Amino acid sequence: MTTDLPDLRVLDKADWESWYGTLDVAFGGVAESAEEQELWRSLTEHDRSFGLWDEGACVATAGAFTFRMSVPGGALVDAAGVTMVSVAATHRRRGILTSMMRRQLDDVRAAGEPVAVLTASEPAIYGRFGYGAATSQMKAAIDTARVRLSVPPGTDDVRLRYAKPADVHAACEELYARQVTRRPGMLARQPGWERLGLLDPPGERSGASPLQCVVAERAGEPVGYARFAVKPDWDWQGPKGTVHVRDVQGLDPAAYAALWRFLFGIDLTSTVVAHSRPVDDPLLQLVSDVRRCDLSVRDALYVRLVEVGAALQARTYQAPVDVVFEVEDDFCAWNAGRWRLTGDAKGASCERTDDVADLALSVRELGAAYLGGVSLVSLAGAGRVREARRGALAEASVAFGSSAAPWLPHGF
């Protein structure tokens, strides 16, 4: 139930510490390192951030980053990266979160961004505001004492060298940028964001080494890199250290395999843990025993179509599609109604129509399916998409798919 709300205002730079302190407390009150705080201070877009103040104290926070996100077909779409959302425990159940989401989505629409995205601290929070879980991330904890790699031809031609992460970060960022349009959900890093991959507070290493980096080269040109840390461990039988993989990028199969072969073979270790990988990672095709990779999958990026027409025509479709959606959107009423989507691998259009609907669903389901990682057929099986024209569901589900699983490489 909404009651009288405290003062809502755009974040002033002078208020950043109290504003961020409110966020810190909401997420457990464990103080971040000075290095982390300085990074997030520098990345905060103050004109896109706001807070609620009650008698001079900040009691709620929300912000957005300006992103460009890859979508099926390889285009980059303007997307608002919703972030730093919190409400003080003393001020819950007053409609504050709803009021902030209302203000934020209105602002995103005014900015001309057709899509908003976020990562959720708890999955149940954002569905009521139209966000659908669109990507998953995979964690692997691989027993490298028992699992072997079958590498493709050319792997032995790749040269690997250690480098200080800061010394090669420009080359690594260039390699990352070349990968962005190959997989939906990846974010083109804006200036300043390259620092996130180098963040390595000593207090958060949990006994592991400082961040390390290996660069893969062919004919003197970088073709991949791996960032990782090593946590040594021993028992009475000998060494059993763990390699914690932060990021691996390879421009071709041989470079990618060479990097993983290196990570598997680091001395005094018996486990490789990769914390966030795409669910269709080629690594799964390189390993000899996927059962000993201890795989787990969880939700990652949530997508909200702020402007249905603009968002759906910003991507392409892997099969021809001509379908009329009846869209329900209680929170952003401008999206509600019927939309005709026509498109193929070359482009698409999505316009208002009075034609009879083929499929009915909410904007949440469109967000979930938008990047091609969640099928409309799957959503229909859960009763969340309704087919009015026979065959429309299969047609649209195939068209919305993606040849590569969508993936968010890092949080925000």
ZIHUMO-V421457 format. One line per field, one symbol per residue. phi: phi as a letter, one per 40 degrees, with the letter a starting at -180 (. if undefined). A space follows every 50 residues. Layout:
BEGIN
phi=???
END
This chain:
BEGIN
phi=.cbccccbacccdccdcccccccdccbhgccccccccccccccdcccbba abbbfgbcbabaaabcbbbcbdhgcbbcacccafcabddcbcgbgccdcc cccccccccccgccbbbabbcbcccbccbgcbcbbbbbbbbbcccbcbbb ccdgcccccbacacdccbcccccccccccdccadgcbcccdhcccccbca cdcbcfgccddbabbcbbfgbcbiabbabbbcaabcchcacbccccabbb cadcccccccccccbcdgbbabbbcabccbdddcccccaccccfcabacb cbbbccbdccccccbbbcadaaabccbcaccbcccchbbcbbaacciaba bcabccccbbaccccccccdcgcbccccccccgbbbcbbdgcccdccccc cbcbccabcaca
END
